[in-house]
Amino acid sequence: MAFEKIESKIKEKGNKEVKGIEGEAKKESDSIDKGIKVEEEKANKRVMDKRKQELELIPKRIISNARMERKLQVDSKKAEIVRSVFEGAKKKILDLDNKKKEKLLRSLAEDAKKNVRDPVLYVDKKYSKLINAKTRDIGDFGVIVESGDGSMRVDNTLNNLMLRMEPDLKAKVGGILFGD
């Protein structure tokens, strides 16, 4: 019987140790699970906060894009209006009576001749009766002045003058029309 008692005590002590180990393992497992849950919650909170920030930015992006689009449309319309002003100015010049066209051609010629040695004056066939100049198929109102040796040329045609003056005039016209 003594052997059975010893065996029983050993088993009892072993069971207590197993239960103690199991209890500690359970505590450690619970502690690890708690830590994992805390980390999961932190990670979820970070993801949710980031997503919330992203969602808050969406309306701001939409508004910003709409403002940029509106500005582009307004700027495009303004540019179109300024272009129409330039086209209107060209049309007014081309609709002048012959006396005024002659005066303007002479002024353009004198201005160009100042910068050219031995100037030769050219005008489009269409305007050859208005000013004493050689005719050339220019296809535009105005004059072209070349030096006698052909090394220098001043193009004072309407389209070329408008191109040269346009950058400065666009700002002025825009200022007058739109208060820019």
SULQUIRA-V323727 format. One record per residue. N is the residue number from 1. SS is DSSP state (a for helix, b for strand, c for the rest). PSI is psi in degrees with one decimal (* if undefined). NEAR is the number of other ideal C-beta (glycine too) atoms within 10 Angstrom. Layout:
n->N ss->SS psi->PSI near->NEAR
n->N ss->SS psi->PSI near->NEAR
This chain:
n->1 ss->c psi->-30.7 near->6
n->2 ss->a psi->-37.5 near->6
n->3 ss->a psi->-40.4 near->7
n->4 ss->a psi->-37.1 near->8
n->5 ss->a psi->-43.3 near->9
n->6 ss->a psi->-44.3 near->10
n->7 ss->a psi->-41.3 near->10
n->8 ss->a psi->-41.8 near->11
n->9 ss->a psi->-40.2 near->10
n->10 ss->a psi->-44.8 near->10
n->11 ss->a psi->-41.6 near->10
n->12 ss->a psi->-45.3 near->10
n->13 ss->a psi->-41.0 near->10
n->14 ss->a psi->-43.7 near->10
n->15 ss->a psi->-39.8 near->10
n->16 ss->a psi->-42.7 near->10
n->17 ss->a psi->-42.1 near->10
n->18 ss->a psi->-45.5 near->10
n->19 ss->a psi->-38.5 near->10
n->20 ss->a psi->-44.8 near->10
n->21 ss->a psi->-43.9 near->10
n->22 ss->a psi->-41.2 near->11
n->23 ss->a psi->-44.8 near->10
n->24 ss->a psi->-41.8 near->10
n->25 ss->a psi->-39.8 near->10
n->26 ss->a psi->-44.1 near->10
n->27 ss->a psi->-45.5 near->10
n->28 ss->a psi->-41.6 near->10
n->29 ss->a psi->-43.8 near->11
n->30 ss->a psi->-41.1 near->10
n->31 ss->a psi->-43.8 near->10
n->32 ss->a psi->-45.1 near->10
n->33 ss->a psi->-42.1 near->10
n->34 ss->a psi->-45.8 near->10
n->35 ss->a psi->-42.7 near->10
n->36 ss->a psi->-44.2 near->10
n->37 ss->a psi->-40.9 near->10
n->38 ss->a psi->-46.5 near->10
n->39 ss->a psi->-39.9 near->10
n->40 ss->a psi->-45.4 near->10
n->41 ss->a psi->-42.3 near->10
n->42 ss->a psi->-46.3 near->10
n->43 ss->a psi->-44.9 near->10
n->44 ss->a psi->-42.2 near->10
n->45 ss->a psi->-43.6 near->10
n->46 ss->a psi->-45.8 near->10
n->47 ss->a psi->-44.8 near->10
n->48 ss->a psi->-42.6 near->10
n->49 ss->a psi->-44.1 near->10
n->50 ss->a psi->-44.3 near->10
n->51 ss->a psi->-40.1 near->10
n->52 ss->a psi->-43.8 near->10
n->53 ss->a psi->-43.5 near->9
n->54 ss->a psi->-42.7 near->10
n->55 ss->a psi->-35.4 near->9
n->56 ss->a psi->-27.6 near->9
n->57 ss->a psi->-23.2 near->11
n->58 ss->a psi->-51.2 near->9
n->59 ss->a psi->-36.4 near->9
n->60 ss->a psi->-41.8 near->9
n->61 ss->a psi->-43.1 near->10
n->62 ss->a psi->-46.0 near->10
n->63 ss->a psi->-44.5 near->10
n->64 ss->a psi->-44.9 near->11
n->65 ss->a psi->-40.6 near->10
n->66 ss->a psi->-41.4 near->10
n->67 ss->a psi->-43.8 near->10
n->68 ss->a psi->-43.1 near->10
n->69 ss->a psi->-43.5 near->10
n->70 ss->a psi->-42.9 near->10
n->71 ss->a psi->-42.8 near->10
n->72 ss->a psi->-41.7 near->10
n->73 ss->a psi->-43.4 near->10
n->74 ss->a psi->-46.3 near->11
n->75 ss->a psi->-39.7 near->12
n->76 ss->a psi->-43.0 near->10
n->77 ss->a psi->-41.7 near->11
n->78 ss->a psi->-45.1 near->16
n->79 ss->a psi->-39.1 near->12
n->80 ss->a psi->-41.9 near->10
n->81 ss->a psi->-43.2 near->13
n->82 ss->a psi->-42.2 near->20
n->83 ss->a psi->-40.0 near->13
n->84 ss->a psi->-31.2 near->10
n->85 ss->a psi->-44.1 near->16
n->86 ss->a psi->-42.8 near->16
n->87 ss->a psi->-39.5 near->11
n->88 ss->a psi->-39.9 near->10
n->89 ss->a psi->-43.5 near->14
n->90 ss->a psi->-44.3 near->16
n->91 ss->a psi->-41.8 near->9
n->92 ss->a psi->-42.2 near->9
n->93 ss->a psi->-45.4 near->16
n->94 ss->a psi->-22.6 near->11
n->95 ss->c psi->1.0 near->9
n->96 ss->c psi->155.7 near->13
n->97 ss->c psi->164.9 near->7
n->98 ss->a psi->-35.4 near->10
n->99 ss->a psi->-45.1 near->9
n->100 ss->a psi->-37.5 near->12
n->101 ss->a psi->-42.1 near->17
n->102 ss->a psi->-46.0 near->15
n->103 ss->a psi->-43.7 near->13
n->104 ss->a psi->-43.2 near->19
n->105 ss->a psi->-42.2 near->21
n->106 ss->a psi->-42.9 near->15
n->107 ss->a psi->-43.3 near->12
n->108 ss->a psi->-39.9 near->23
n->109 ss->a psi->-47.7 near->22
n->110 ss->a psi->-41.5 near->14
n->111 ss->a psi->-43.6 near->14
n->112 ss->a psi->-36.0 near->20
n->113 ss->a psi->-27.7 near->17
n->114 ss->c psi->-29.4 near->9
n->115 ss->c psi->5.2 near->11
n->116 ss->c psi->131.8 near->17
n->117 ss->c psi->138.4 near->10
n->118 ss->c psi->62.0 near->10
n->119 ss->b psi->140.6 near->18
n->120 ss->b psi->125.2 near->16
n->121 ss->b psi->132.9 near->21
n->122 ss->b psi->144.7 near->20
n->123 ss->b psi->155.0 near->25
n->124 ss->b psi->147.6 near->19
n->125 ss->a psi->-36.1 near->11
n->126 ss->a psi->-27.8 near->13
n->127 ss->a psi->12.8 near->20
n->128 ss->c psi->-24.5 near->14
n->129 ss->c psi->-12.1 near->11
n->130 ss->c psi->-23.5 near->18
n->131 ss->c psi->147.5 near->17
n->132 ss->c psi->103.2 near->10
n->133 ss->c psi->162.2 near->19
n->134 ss->b psi->147.0 near->11
n->135 ss->b psi->146.7 near->13
n->136 ss->b psi->149.4 near->15
n->137 ss->c psi->82.7 near->8
n->138 ss->c psi->-37.5 near->20
n->139 ss->c psi->21.1 near->10
n->140 ss->c psi->157.6 near->19
n->141 ss->c psi->138.4 near->23
n->142 ss->b psi->-167.9 near->23
n->143 ss->b psi->156.8 near->29
n->144 ss->b psi->131.3 near->23
n->145 ss->b psi->128.2 near->23
n->146 ss->b psi->151.5 near->20
n->147 ss->b psi->156.9 near->15
n->148 ss->c psi->-35.3 near->11
n->149 ss->c psi->-1.2 near->9
n->150 ss->c psi->9.1 near->8
n->151 ss->c psi->-17.4 near->9
n->152 ss->c psi->146.4 near->14
n->153 ss->b psi->134.5 near->13
n->154 ss->b psi->120.7 near->19
n->155 ss->b psi->102.7 near->18
n->156 ss->b psi->48.5 near->22
n->157 ss->b psi->157.9 near->19
n->158 ss->a psi->-49.7 near->17
n->159 ss->a psi->-41.4 near->14
n->160 ss->a psi->-40.8 near->15
n->161 ss->a psi->-44.2 near->18
n->162 ss->a psi->-40.9 near->16
n->163 ss->a psi->-42.1 near->12
n->164 ss->a psi->-37.7 near->12
n->165 ss->a psi->-18.4 near->12
n->166 ss->a psi->-47.2 near->14
n->167 ss->a psi->-45.0 near->8
n->168 ss->a psi->-40.6 near->9
n->169 ss->a psi->-31.1 near->15
n->170 ss->a psi->-45.9 near->16
n->171 ss->a psi->-43.1 near->12
n->172 ss->a psi->-45.1 near->12
n->173 ss->a psi->-44.2 near->19
n->174 ss->a psi->-41.3 near->17
n->175 ss->a psi->-42.6 near->10
n->176 ss->a psi->-46.1 near->11
n->177 ss->a psi->-40.0 near->12
n->178 ss->a psi->-1.5 near->12
n->179 ss->c psi->23.6 near->6
n->180 ss->c psi->* near->11
